[in-house]
Amino acid sequence: MASALPPEIADAIRGLVFDLDGVLVSSRAAHAQAFAEVLADYGIHDFQYDRFAGWRTADVFRAVFADRSLRIAENDLAECARRKSARARELLASRNPVAPDCVSVVTQLSRKYRLALASSGSRAAVEAFFARTGLGPSFRSVLCGDDVRRAKPDPEIVRRSMEALALEPRSCVVIEDAVAGIQAARSAGARAIGFGNARAADLRAAGAEQVVDSLAELARLLSSL
């Protein structure tokens, strides 16, 4: 259970920047499976998704192949990314990936804070989330991996989200389940709350001030401020 943030932090918070995958959508298992299926065609059977959570899809394949000194043409790399994304969408469509309490918590928080969505995923994934939840109007800014040149842990997407909210970094909190996302938040000068107790130690080491394990817990933490 996360403890309350210090009062000096609480007083400053005016905006929240949400990651999508792993926070608002319980998608880690689907993404991990989709990567593993594509990589198996290249004889790679030991893929570990946690290292790459928050990365753009093509960058994951590029890093995995480089780690194994496997040369692959850019068009083949793009095809791997296309196949993985299509398979992940297929898996997610067959499940109910929206995190528990997502709609009620986001709606509640949008009444008090300016909200932004900053996802490394595709525009299609973001649109699918909004189609499922109807939460599009709750976010004043929506950016995805297709909108930025440099992916997390680069701070570009976080910085641009805060600019769209017209807020200074110190008045924003980023909610992320991946080390790369926490690093992006801190590099952009924002506060960070980690999501997922299983990765709490790594998220705190990356700079998360608190770690919560559900959106309901996040809402309680913020309401206590």
Secondary structure, DSSP 8 states (H G I E B T S, - for coil): ------HHHHTT--EEEE-SBTTTB--HHHHHHHHHHHHHTTT-----GGGGTTS-HHHHHHHHHHHTT----HHHHHHHHHHHHHHHHHHHHTS--B-TTHHHHHHHHHTTSEEEEE-SS-HHHHHHHHHHH--GGG-SEEE-GGG-SS-TTSSHHHHHHHHHHT--GGGEEEEESSHHHHHHHHHTT-EEEEE-GGGHHHHHHHT-SEEESSHHHHHHHHHT-
